[in-house]
Amino acid sequence: MTAWQASLQRDGVPDLRYRTRVSGKFLGDDWRRLQLRDEANWQRGEEWDVGYDAAQLDSVTNDIRAKLGKKS
C-alpha cells in the first residue's frame, strides 16, 4: 500500500483536499495474480468523500503490466 498522496495540482501546488493511494494484493498460493485497488478521497469541510480514481488505476495497472507482465 502506498502512502496517501496529494495528486491533484493547482497552479503547481498540491491540493491537499484530494488524496489518493494504491494497494495491491496477491491472489492464490502461487502469487501469479495481483489485485490492485485505488482509493481517492475529496475533503469537504471536516468530512472525506470516499471513492476511486479510475484514470490513476488504469495508469498504475498499465505500468505494472509493462514491468511484470508476461514476456514474449
Secondary structure as the mmCIF struct_conf table of DSSP 4:
data_model
#
loop_
_struct_conf.conf_type_id
_struct_conf.id
_struct_conf.beg_label_comp_id
_struct_conf.beg_label_asym_id
_struct_conf.beg_label_seq_id
_struct_conf.end_label_comp_id
_struct_conf.end_label_asym_id
_struct_conf.end_label_seq_id
HELX_LH_PP_P HELX_LH_PP_P1 THR A 2 TRP A 4
STRN STRN1 GLN A 5 GLN A 5
STRN STRN2 GLN A 9 ARG A 10
TURN_TY1_P TURN_TY1_P1 ASP A 11 GLY A 12
STRN STRN3 VAL A 13 PRO A 14
TURN_TY1_P TURN_TY1_P2 LEU A 16 ARG A 17
STRN STRN4 TYR A 18 LEU A 27
BEND BEND1 GLY A 28 ASP A 30
STRN STRN5 ARG A 33 ARG A 44
TURN_TY1_P TURN_TY1_P3 GLY A 45 GLU A 46
STRN STRN6 GLU A 47 GLY A 51
HELX_RH_AL_P HELX_RH_AL_P1 ALA A 54 LEU A 68
BEND BEND2 GLY A 69 GLY A 69
HELX_LH_PP_P HELX_LH_PP_P2 LYS A 70 LYS A 71
#
